[in-house]
């Protein structure tokens, strides 16, 4: 019954959305389902949206093919 209600909700709401907004709505429904099943950690979701917070000490660049700026972003 829960699956049927979720599909029905998605189909009815998507009728009124533009195509470019449907993926975002699907993502939001997925997050709500995962939170309801306790399979989503709020800390991980915050990290996904905001990235690392605070000071991150960057290790020296061990590569020659990657620039220092690119290495710093990958390391973070």
C-alpha positions in Angstrom: 0.0 0.0 0.0 2.9 2.3 0.8 4.5 1.7 -2.6 1.2 2.4 -4.3 0.6 5.6 -2.4 4.2 6.8 -3.2 3.8 6.1 -6.9 0.4 7.7 -7.0 1.8 10.8 -5.3 4.8 11.0 -7.6 2.6 10.6 -10.8 0.1 13.2 -9.7 2.7 15.8 -8.6 4.8 15.3 -11.7 1.9 16.3 -13.9 2.2 19.8 -12.7 6.0 20.0 -12.8 8.3 21.0 -15.6 10.6 18.3 -16.8 13.7 19.9 -15.3 12.1 19.8 -11.8 11.0 16.2 -11.9 14.5 14.8 -11.0 14.7 17.1 -8.0 11.3 16.0 -6.8 12.3 12.4 -7.2 15.4 13.0 -5.2 13.4 14.7 -2.4 10.9 11.7 -2.3 13.8 9.3 -2.2 15.4 11.2 0.7 12.1 11.2 2.6 11.7 7.5 2.2 15.3 6.8 3.3 14.9 9.0 6.3 11.7 7.2 7.2 13.4 3.9 7.0 16.4 5.2 9.0 18.8 4.4 6.2 20.0 8.0 5.7 22.4 9.7 8.0 21.6 13.5 8.3 25.4 14.2 8.8 26.2 12.5 5.5 23.5 14.3 3.7 24.8 17.7 5.1 28.3 16.7 3.9 26.9 15.8 0.5 25.3 19.3 0.1 27.8 21.5 1.9 31.1 19.7 1.6 33.7 19.6 4.3 33.5 22.2 7.0 36.3 23.7 9.0 40.0 23.8 8.3 41.4 20.9 6.3 45.2 20.6 6.4 46.2 19.7 2.8 48.9 17.1 2.4 51.7 17.9 -0.2 50.8 17.1 -3.7 52.3 13.6 -4.5 51.6 13.8 -8.2 53.2 15.6 -11.1 50.2 15.5 -13.4 47.7 17.2 -11.0 48.1 20.9 -10.3 48.2 22.1 -6.7 44.7 23.6 -6.8 43.2 20.5 -8.3 45.0 18.4 -5.7 43.7 20.6 -2.9 40.1 20.2 -4.1 40.4 16.4 -4.5 42.0 16.1 -1.1 39.3 18.0 0.7 
